[in-house]
Amino acid sequence: MNFCKPFWFSLLLFIANNYSIAQNSTVNNFQQEYQIHIKKARGPIKLDGELDEKDWTDAETSSPFWRKYPSDNVLPKRQTEVRITYNDQFIYFGFIVHDSGTQVVQSLKRDGGHELNDAVGIVLDPINQRTNGFFFVVNAFNTQTDDQLNGTSNDLTLSWDNKWYSATKRYPDKWVAEIAIPFKTIRYTSDKTLWGINFLRSDLKTNEYSTWTKMPTNFRAFDLGYTGSLIWDAPPPSAGSNIAFIPYITGGITGNKEENEPTKATGNAGFDAKVALSSALNLDLTVNPDFSQIEVDKQVTNLTRFNIFFPERRTFFLENADLFAEYGIPPIRPFYSRRIGLDDNGNTIPILFGARLSGNIARRTRIGIMNMETGSKNGFAGQNYSAISVSQSVMKRSVVRAYFLNQESFLSEDEKKINPLKKYGRNAGTDFNYSNLDGTVSAWAAFHQSFKPGIKSDNLYLDGGFSYSTRKVGLTVDVSEVGTNYYTDMGYIERILNYDAARDTSIRVGFKHLYTQLNYRIIPASGTGIRQTLGFTNYYVIFPDNKFNEMTQDFIYNMEFRNTSTVTLSGTRDDVQLLYPISFTDKAPLPAARYTFQYASVNYVTDNRKVFSFTVGAGGGSFYNGSFRQLKGGITYRKQPHFAFTVEGQYNKLSFPAPYGNTELILIAPRIEISFSTKLFWTTFVQYNTQANNFNINSRFQWRYKPMSDLYVVYTDNYFTDPFFKNKNRALVFKLNYWLNL
């Protein structure tokens, strides 16, 4: 069957029917019901966690917080008060957090978040379009977390960092947080006197989360659809001249035995720069960037037929990243910034320079323009990457977006003749993301096309879907069609490349999918019982000729207890028509055929607030024409807030009939984190992964000697697991950067 074409008509009807619902949504009243006024400070504010200046006494106090978790129908056991003021350089927030006893803080490391810490947070939507904003969190020991918010995905990456200031002070019956956010750090229009705003508080001793506005428990606390109003006494001051220059130097010793490269001394230098062209539009520049301080990816055991998607961690790509990275859906992204700076085999190549312009050019219009150039290395030609994105807010909380991508290779004439598809890769498309104000109804549609030399057909990507979410029920439906010739040289598609183990090559095959997810939640009204979730997912895939490819069905039952421990039961049934032979062992690959198999698992997670906590899980069943067994677990010890030791492990045994062999896959990952203070950290991460045939040691020392200015010393060492402990490569490097405001 061809389910793609009739779906578009149904989707348009769905959006039209729900448009009237959006206009009458109860959340329309949030910014009338929850308001806090801000007036300019008359004197200086000293960040000391005491709130003893007269301007704090004169500032308006927020209305009481509402409990959001474990239930959303009562006030929390302990209240939180917020006051706000400003001057020409900063917007200030003062929190009085009523409490008792010792606060729970897992770590002093930056970006520890709010979910495992006694903390308070600020959700800021200066443009007040509910499509993008900022999130600032500080815990009771003055550890900072910050991120940019995307109203479409409602997700946190905690990768974005910028300069702001805070101080906390703890008392027997409360703790106090004082926060100063420079106007230069956030993006806003200086003529707008109404900002969207919300506050949150996590209280781990009572296991409660509360927010200023009365948010439903099934939405995340930083959802931009539930902000109240921050009303200014006058237009906020202009950020003025706003240029940050961030030079760096590196040095070290590296050796690569795997490539027969001798041990040698290395050194490098470069810079980043941030230039605010207006209070809402920012230009990022980079010359010879270095990412040696970025933490290594957390390795996983991959039992699928496709590559794993890893998040972007490099600072240059993070501000307003949603402008480029949110097109499509998570398994199909035309833009994936981690493709920049890597060759076809995943090896790093030098980035020479780059520029990114991003932000608002009007209250409802955002743009992103990027250009980056990489050098050549080991026979891989230099590349130029360009991207343009425009995002227009429409209706109350919806967005229309369009983009163009261009990847150009600096190939010789002979190379162009040998592989003309390498000459360039271009993509263009448009997305529409609809949401009603309270976020219960959303829908999306996308039309994308790729351009390659000589390719005129099968080069489209179409997508559409909708979701509906209430306290009890969640439903998501998505349908996609990806042409065999739809290329994403700057992107990521999970399943278009099919590996043929018999011929050691990958073959492109387009596909169509229908994804359906249904969840039913049982939330006790009192908040003292067990929260339960029952879920069913069906993923149905066909080939371009509409013949069957795969159907995966997942069942899940989750119980969350009042002390935060959880039990999860899950079962999976997979029916797959394997086009090409695939191998999970070093023996003969499984033949192309149709396979049906099932497996189940159970997982238990203890109370993660305790000094000791652990996870344990087991699973097993059939797997293609063989069997699958899995054991996994982890244990964590914390001496709060300075020390944490975690070790995670996973064991997988795959057994197939002769001649397809057996294999055991082991992944062990110990991690030690020492937070000497909020400025001094040492993290050591070890990963033993037999599937990747790699044993990795990564040890990183960080001293934040000034805000956003750091000294890193990083030791990394890689060995084979077979033959065991044979060295691949190692390096000892330092990096020093300095954030200079001009």
Protein Blocks (a to p, Z undefined) as FASTA:
>chain_A
ZZklmmmmmmmmmmmmmmmmmmmpfklmmmmmpccdddddfbdcddehnopafklmmpcc
ddddddfbfbfkbccfbdcdddddddfkbccdddddddedjdddfbfcehkbjmlcccdd
ddddfkonopaccdddddfkopacdddddfklopaeklaccdddddddddfkbccddddd
dfklpccdfkbcbdcdddddddfknopacdfbdcdfkbcfklcklcccdddfbdcddebj
addddddddddddddfknopacdddddddddddddfbfkbccdddehiafklpccddddd
dfbfbdcddddfbfklmgoklmmmmgcjfklcfbdfklgopafkopacddfbdcddedjf
bfkbccdddddddddeehiacdddddddddddehjlpccddddddddddddfklmmmmmm
lmpccddddddddddfkopaccdddddddddehiaghkaccddddddddfkbccdddddd
ddfklccfkbccfklpccdfklopaddddddddddddddddddfklpaccdddddddddd
ddfkopafbdcdddddddddfkopacdddddddddddfbdcdfbfbdcdddddddddddd
ddddddfkbmbdcddddddddehjbccddddddddddddfkbccdddddddddddddfeb
paddddddddddddfblkbccdddddddfklopacddddddddfbghiacdddddddddf
bdghiafbdcddddddddddZZ
